[in-house]
Amino acid sequence: MRAIRRISHSIIGFIFVAAGVGFAEAPLTYEAMTERLGACISCHGKEGRTINAEYLPRIAGKPAGYLFNQLMNFRDGRRNNTAMSHLLQPLSDAYLREIAEYFSALELPYPAPQSTIASADILKRGETLVLRGDASRKLPACAACHGLPLTGVTPAIPALLGLPGAYLSAQLGAWRAGQRRAHSPDCMAGVAKALSPDDVSAVAAWLSAQPVPTPAKPIAKLDAPLPLKCGGVPQ
């Protein structure tokens, strides 16, 4: 309960400060943004590194367009999280974009990948789905959208590496269940619903066991067009 109260107080303070400045009327320094983003940091950790990656993902270094889309999704009800929704409800698009650009610009090292208890067969299945997909089910490879290095693509496609298996499984499961949505057309919803629970476990296990390359920046563009139309992602 103390943790909930601390987060609530941070949220109230954040909203109060944000409301008092006219929602990012002028670009802010990193120092000023850090002071204003106390609520974000209280959950996602100093500099967006995360304090509990299984539930509160790292946001540092993700593409600004992706972060902006997720902030809008929480604010506008496409993603469900009570704390995030209350935090973002009064904030303008311009203010959300400044938040996204601030965290996107942070370049921080990643921890070593998780150890895994998954079998070799499960890891092989995950690797196949991530890198090659499954043509028999018209299921594109994860790498076809997220880039072959799996570090994301600017401006709006996130990395798949550097995330714990539990978080990856939870997000794919949320899309399969319709609990997480994105701008229409929601390509990830279609992909996730084509995956079986075993597929989800295999993909999450393989991805979470991979090291993050250095540098871990998103790539500038894909070698081929996206295999699916995705809302919020420039084609």
Protein Blocks (a to p, Z undefined) as FASTA:
>chain_A
ZZmmmmmmmmmmmmmmmmmnopopbccdfklmmmmmmmmmmmnoghhlojalklmccfeh
pafklmmmmmmmmmnopaccfklmmmmmmpcfklmmmmmmmmmmpccddddddddfbdfk
lmmmmmmmmmnopmknopacfklmnopnlnopafkbccfehiafklmmmmmmmmmnopac
cddddfklmmmmmpcfklmmmmmmmmmmpccdddfbdcfbdfbdcfbdcehiaZZ
